[in-house]
């Protein structure tokens, strides 16, 4: 995308300014962005803008779950998949963490490309032929305030910033890259009533290896240290909110791996997407980030499109 933009735009700063928000919101590729993703994110961010339901994603999930159950689906929560059973080049079912085995004529996996290959127990050389897991990941700090951010003079919904002339988007050498980031406050959306508490979320690029390899004791200390550094770095762009903080939380690549199983704790998955969802197994298909769509809405569109293309047509 950067080379293509450079062919039409003569100002490198303008190219960086266009790419900064789009990369932060959807690039799995260091220093660049797949053009198909660029087009999707350009339309989403620059033409359609941002939006957030008052109740957050929970309201969306509630309706999706209700529709799924009314359509005859069975939803099993807290039932992780330990393995995908394969016979004769086909996926025949899954084994859950508790040992329960479920059979299926067709399987959609949102685990990720390389992660799905691991679940299939394919040999290492076959796994290497799959899309390599990504390296782009983040640390995010969340501060709850005793006031609305607007009361402090912070009225923007979201700020993308780079404090260096040339925007850098990669797996940083330092634990966190304090040169750039995202500052978000959902309180500043135009709701009919204020959210119950003020919030400031700050996101920074993070070094995956540093966070994965810390001991438990060092990990807790590092989270506090880098929470404070990330908050301080954001003060060049927003008023000092720190005296009004009543609670904080921080997630790291390690947190992402724990709750998603994604190798390296990557948010945007593998750099090479599989738009048709295909895997080496004929009846096993990818959906979600490694198939090609990003975010909450993207994950739903991906699941719908892959189900329509590969599952419902067979039925």
C-alpha positions as CSV (number, residue, x, y, z in Angstrom):
1,X,0.0,0.0,0.0
2,X,2.8,2.4,0.8
3,X,4.4,2.0,-2.6
4,X,1.1,2.4,-4.3
5,X,0.2,5.6,-2.3
6,X,3.7,6.9,-3.1
7,X,3.0,6.6,-6.8
8,X,0.1,9.0,-6.5
9,X,1.1,11.2,-3.5
10,X,4.3,13.2,-3.5
11,X,4.3,14.1,0.2
12,X,5.7,11.3,2.3
13,X,4.2,12.8,5.4
14,X,0.7,12.6,3.9
15,X,1.3,8.9,3.1
16,X,2.4,8.3,6.7
17,X,-0.6,10.2,8.0
18,X,-3.0,8.2,5.9
19,X,-1.4,4.9,6.9
20,X,-1.0,5.5,10.6
21,X,-4.6,5.1,11.7
22,X,-5.3,2.3,9.1
23,X,-2.2,0.3,10.2
24,X,-3.0,0.6,13.9
25,X,-6.6,-0.5,13.2
26,X,-5.8,-3.4,10.9
27,X,-2.4,-4.2,9.6
28,X,-0.7,-7.6,10.2
29,X,2.3,-6.5,8.1
30,X,5.3,-4.6,9.6
31,X,6.0,-1.3,7.8
32,X,3.1,-1.7,5.4
33,X,-0.4,-2.9,4.8
34,X,-2.0,-5.4,2.4
35,X,-3.8,-3.3,-0.2
36,X,-7.1,-5.2,0.2
37,X,-7.1,-4.4,3.9
38,X,-6.1,-0.8,3.1
39,X,-9.2,-0.4,1.0
40,X,-11.5,-1.9,3.6
41,X,-10.1,0.2,6.4
42,X,-9.9,3.4,4.4
43,X,-13.6,3.2,3.7
44,X,-14.4,2.2,7.3
45,X,-12.4,4.9,9.0
46,X,-12.2,7.8,6.7
47,X,-15.5,7.6,4.8
48,X,-17.8,5.9,7.4
49,X,-16.2,7.1,10.7
50,X,-16.3,5.5,14.1
51,X,-19.3,4.3,16.1
52,X,-19.9,2.5,19.3
53,X,-23.2,1.2,20.9
54,X,-23.9,2.7,24.3
55,X,-23.7,-0.8,25.8
56,X,-20.7,-1.8,23.8
57,X,-20.3,-5.1,22.0
58,X,-22.4,-7.0,24.5
59,X,-25.7,-5.8,22.9
60,X,-24.5,-7.0,19.5
61,X,-23.4,-10.4,20.9
62,X,-26.7,-10.8,22.7
63,X,-28.7,-10.5,19.4
64,X,-26.3,-12.8,17.5
65,X,-26.5,-15.5,20.2
66,X,-30.3,-15.3,20.2
67,X,-30.5,-15.6,16.5
68,X,-28.1,-18.5,16.5
69,X,-30.1,-20.4,19.0
70,X,-33.4,-19.7,17.3
71,X,-31.9,-21.1,14.1
72,X,-31.2,-24.4,15.9
73,X,-27.5,-23.8,16.9
74,X,-26.0,-25.2,20.1
75,X,-23.6,-22.9,21.9
76,X,-21.0,-24.4,24.2
77,X,-19.2,-21.9,26.4
78,X,-15.9,-22.6,28.3
79,X,-15.3,-25.6,26.0
80,X,-11.9,-25.1,24.4
81,X,-10.8,-27.2,21.5
82,X,-7.8,-29.4,22.3
83,X,-7.5,-31.0,18.9
84,X,-9.1,-31.4,15.4
85,X,-9.4,-35.1,14.5
86,X,-8.3,-35.9,11.0
87,X,-8.7,-39.1,8.9
88,X,-7.8,-39.6,5.3
89,X,-7.1,-36.0,4.6
90,X,-10.4,-34.8,6.1
91,X,-11.4,-33.2,9.4
92,X,-13.9,-35.5,11.1
93,X,-14.4,-33.8,14.4
94,X,-12.9,-32.0,17.4
95,X,-11.7,-33.0,20.9
96,X,-12.6,-30.6,23.6
97,X,-10.4,-29.8,26.6
98,X,-12.5,-32.1,28.8
99,X,-12.0,-35.0,26.4
100,X,-15.5,-34.8,24.8
101,X,-15.4,-35.7,21.1
102,X,-17.7,-34.0,18.6
103,X,-18.1,-35.2,15.0
104,X,-18.8,-32.9,12.1
105,X,-19.1,-33.0,8.3
106,X,-17.6,-29.6,8.0
107,X,-15.6,-27.4,10.4
108,X,-15.0,-23.6,10.5
109,X,-12.0,-22.6,12.6
110,X,-11.4,-19.0,13.9
111,X,-8.3,-20.1,15.8
112,X,-5.9,-18.8,13.1
113,X,-4.1,-20.5,10.2
114,X,-1.0,-21.7,12.0
115,X,-3.0,-22.4,15.2
116,X,-5.5,-24.6,13.2
117,X,-2.7,-26.6,11.7
118,X,-1.3,-27.3,15.1
119,X,-4.7,-28.4,16.3
120,X,-4.8,-30.9,13.4
121,X,-1.4,-32.3,14.6
122,X,0.2,-31.8,11.2
123,X,3.9,-32.3,11.0
124,X,6.2,-29.3,11.4
125,X,7.1,-29.1,7.7
126,X,3.4,-28.9,6.9
127,X,2.9,-26.2,9.5
128,X,5.7,-24.1,8.0
129,X,3.9,-24.2,4.7
130,X,0.9,-22.5,6.3
131,X,0.7,-18.8,6.7
132,X,3.3,-17.8,9.3
133,X,1.8,-16.2,12.5
134,X,2.0,-12.5,12.6
135,X,4.3,-10.4,14.8
136,X,2.3,-7.2,15.3
137,X,0.9,-6.9,18.8
138,X,0.1,-4.3,21.4
139,X,0.0,-3.3,25.0
140,X,-3.1,-1.4,26.0
141,X,-3.7,0.5,29.3
142,X,-7.2,1.4,30.5
143,X,-7.8,4.0,33.1
144,X,-11.2,4.6,34.9
145,X,-11.7,8.2,36.0
146,X,-13.8,9.9,38.7
147,X,-15.0,12.3,36.0
148,X,-15.8,12.6,32.3
149,X,-12.7,13.1,30.2
150,X,-14.4,16.1,28.6
151,X,-14.4,17.8,32.0
152,X,-10.6,17.8,31.8
153,X,-10.6,19.2,28.3
154,X,-10.2,15.9,26.5
155,X,-13.1,15.9,24.0
156,X,-11.8,13.7,21.1
157,X,-13.1,10.2,20.6
158,X,-9.9,8.8,19.2
159,X,-6.4,10.2,18.5
160,X,-3.8,8.4,16.4
161,X,-0.3,10.0,16.9
162,X,3.3,9.6,15.9
163,X,5.9,11.8,17.7
164,X,8.6,11.1,15.1
165,X,8.6,12.4,11.5
166,X,8.6,8.9,9.9
167,X,5.9,6.7,11.3
168,X,7.2,3.2,12.3
169,X,4.9,0.2,12.5
170,X,6.7,-3.0,13.5
171,X,7.6,-5.4,16.3
172,X,9.6,-2.8,18.3
173,X,13.0,-3.6,19.9
174,X,11.8,-2.0,23.2
175,X,9.0,-3.6,25.3
176,X,6.7,-0.9,24.0
177,X,7.1,1.7,21.3
178,X,6.3,5.1,23.0
179,X,6.8,7.0,19.8
180,X,3.3,6.4,18.6
181,X,-0.1,5.1,19.7
182,X,-3.8,5.4,20.0
183,X,-5.8,7.3,22.6
184,X,-9.4,6.5,22.8
185,X,-12.2,7.7,25.1
186,X,-15.7,6.1,24.4
187,X,-17.2,8.8,26.6
188,X,-16.9,11.3,23.9
189,X,-19.3,9.6,21.5
190,X,-22.5,11.5,21.1
191,X,-24.7,9.4,23.4
192,X,-28.1,10.6,24.8
193,X,-26.7,10.2,28.3
194,X,-23.1,10.0,29.6
195,X,-21.4,6.7,30.2
196,X,-21.4,5.8,34.0
197,X,-17.6,6.4,34.4
198,X,-14.9,8.1,32.5
199,X,-12.3,6.1,30.6
200,X,-9.1,6.6,28.7
201,X,-7.6,3.8,26.7
202,X,-4.1,4.1,25.3
203,X,-2.5,1.5,22.9
204,X,1.1,1.1,22.0
205,X,3.0,-1.3,19.8
206,X,4.7,-4.0,21.8
207,X,7.5,-6.5,21.6
208,X,6.0,-10.0,21.6
209,X,9.1,-11.8,22.8
210,X,9.7,-9.5,25.8
211,X,6.3,-10.0,27.2
212,X,6.0,-13.7,26.5
213,X,9.3,-14.5,28.2
214,X,9.0,-12.6,31.5
215,X,8.7,-14.5,34.8
216,X,5.4,-14.1,36.6
217,X,7.0,-11.8,39.2
218,X,8.8,-9.6,36.6
219,X,5.6,-9.6,34.4
220,X,3.5,-7.9,37.1
221,X,6.2,-5.3,37.7
222,X,6.7,-4.7,33.9
223,X,3.0,-4.1,33.4
224,X,3.0,-1.4,36.1
225,X,6.2,0.3,34.7
226,X,5.0,0.3,31.1
227,X,1.5,1.4,32.1
228,X,3.0,4.5,33.7
229,X,5.3,5.2,30.7
230,X,2.5,4.8,28.1
231,X,0.3,7.1,30.1
232,X,3.0,9.7,30.4
233,X,3.8,9.5,26.7
234,X,0.2,10.3,25.8
235,X,0.2,13.6,27.8
236,X,1.8,15.3,24.8
237,X,-1.6,15.0,23.1
238,X,-4.3,15.1,25.9
239,X,-4.6,16.8,29.3
240,X,-3.1,15.0,32.4
241,X,-5.8,12.7,33.5
242,X,-3.7,10.8,36.1
243,X,-4.9,12.6,39.3
244,X,-8.4,11.5,38.5
245,X,-7.6,7.8,38.0
246,X,-9.6,5.5,40.3
247,X,-8.7,2.1,38.7
248,X,-6.5,0.8,36.0
249,X,-6.1,-2.3,33.9
250,X,-3.4,-3.3,31.3
251,X,-3.4,-6.1,28.7
252,X,-0.3,-7.3,26.9
253,X,0.5,-9.8,24.2
254,X,0.6,-12.4,26.9
255,X,-3.0,-11.6,27.8
256,X,-4.1,-11.9,24.2
257,X,-2.5,-15.3,23.9
258,X,-4.1,-16.5,27.1
259,X,-7.6,-15.6,26.0
260,X,-7.4,-16.3,22.3
261,X,-4.7,-18.9,21.9
262,X,-3.1,-16.8,19.1
263,X,0.6,-17.4,18.6
264,X,2.7,-14.4,19.6
265,X,-0.4,-12.7,21.0
266,X,-1.1,-11.1,17.7
267,X,-4.3,-9.1,17.2
268,X,-4.5,-9.0,13.4
269,X,-3.3,-12.5,12.7
270,X,-1.1,-13.8,9.8
271,X,0.2,-11.3,7.3
272,X,-1.0,-13.5,4.4
273,X,-4.8,-13.8,4.5
274,X,-6.7,-16.7,3.0
275,X,-9.7,-15.1,1.4
276,X,-11.3,-18.3,0.4
277,X,-10.8,-19.8,3.9
278,X,-9.2,-22.9,2.4
279,X,-6.9,-25.2,4.4
280,X,-5.0,-28.4,3.4
281,X,-8.0,-30.4,4.6
282,X,-11.0,-30.4,2.2
283,X,-13.7,-29.8,4.8
284,X,-11.9,-27.6,7.2
285,X,-12.1,-23.8,6.6
286,X,-10.8,-20.7,8.3
287,X,-13.0,-17.8,9.4
288,X,-12.1,-14.7,11.3
289,X,-8.8,-12.7,11.1
290,X,-6.7,-15.1,9.2
291,X,-9.4,-15.5,6.6
292,X,-9.3,-11.8,6.0
293,X,-11.8,-9.7,7.9
294,X,-10.9,-7.7,11.0
295,X,-12.7,-6.4,14.1
296,X,-16.1,-7.3,15.6
297,X,-18.1,-6.6,12.5
298,X,-15.5,-8.2,10.3
299,X,-15.4,-11.4,12.3
300,X,-19.2,-11.7,11.9
301,X,-19.0,-11.1,8.2
302,X,-16.2,-13.6,7.9
303,X,-18.2,-16.3,9.7
304,X,-21.3,-15.6,7.6
305,X,-19.5,-15.6,4.3
306,X,-17.5,-18.7,5.0
307,X,-20.6,-20.5,6.3
308,X,-22.6,-19.5,3.2
309,X,-19.8,-20.5,0.8
310,X,-18.6,-23.7,2.3
311,X,-21.3,-25.1,4.7
312,X,-24.8,-24.1,3.6
313,X,-24.2,-24.8,-0.1
314,X,-23.3,-28.3,0.8
315,X,-26.5,-28.7,2.8
